[in-house]
Structure formats: structure tokens, C-alpha cells
């Protein structure tokens, strides 16, 4: 039972860190290309690309965090 709790805690922490870190990385990448989705009030193709970078960063960050935090822990 304690192992299940420990694994669930690690998974939750990996998800949280991965989502937030990935979203920030996607936002930063968009800002490097001159696309600031967060600060803009417009809805156009550039802003949708910025949103897609943030969403892709969330997924990639979660995947990377899970692989790093849960490796060798079966």
C-alpha cells in the first residue's frame, strides 16, 4: 500500500512539474519568435500558434518529467 502511495505521489509531482515547466517553456519559445499569447488581446493565426506552442510544451514537459522522475522505479 505504501508503494502505491509513493508511486502515485511521484506521478502527480511529475505531472505538475512537467505541465507547468512545459507551458513556461512553450510560452518562452513563442516569445522568442515574437508571439506572446498571454499578453495579446487579439485572436489571429499568430496567437493560435503561440497557444499551440504552450499546449505542446505542456505535453512534452509532462512526458519528459515522467520519464526522468519515474525511471528505474517500477
Buried (B, 14 or more C-beta within 10 A) or exposed (E): EEEEEEEEEBBEBBBEBBBBBBBBBBBEBBBEEEBEBEEEEEEEEBBEEBBBBBEBBBBBBBEBBBEEBBEEEE
